[in-house]
Amino acid sequence: MLSVALDDIKKNGGTSLKKKYYISISLLMTIIVLVFDQVSKWLITISMKVGDSYEIIPNFLNITSHRNNGAAWGILSGKMLFFYIITIIILIVLVIFYIKEAQFNLFMQVAISLLFAGALGNFIDRVLHGEVVDFIDTNIFGYDFPIFNIADSSLTIGVIFVIIALIKDAIISNNHKLDNV
């Protein structure tokens, strides 16, 4: 069944009911994440001093004003030039990957948009402030997880979505090979 559908797509010059790129959805997703990320960080910086913390859900979630001039868990602290260069490279690679590998795949395009928005959100902080504003402070099953922000969440969800999309594509590809045997 899948091979018939793929053959029909090939015969029709690669056209199908699916769009090649879902640009409006990708842009909307990126803009929404960026706006929420930047507004939330701005609210934290104007309303809290670094170190201030408010308990939201006892023993689980606090809003804690924190600054990070490194990567996750403070790795490579103070290496801003490195982060500028790496982030620009990552953003370019994400655009290329979107164009070349995510065609006709809305889920992969959403995943890449989440990665792009997260990387860009933290990049904006580094360029404007020399550090990233973090504030989501969780305690998960007794583990005091490092403080993070919306951009970090977007990056994490984007990575999970990319993994799911790649596994799904591998399964479909494997099934297609089995159909042709």
Secondary structure, 3 states (H helix, E strand, C coil): CHHHHHHHHHHCCCCCCCCCCCHHHHHHHHHHHHHHHHHHHHHHHHHCCCCCEEEEECCCEEEEEEEECCCHHHCCCCCHHHHHHHHHHHHHHHHHHHHHHCCCCHHHHHHHHHHHHHHHHHHHHHHHHCCEEEEEEEEECCEECCCECHHHHHHHHHHHHHHHHHHHHHHHHHHHHHHCC
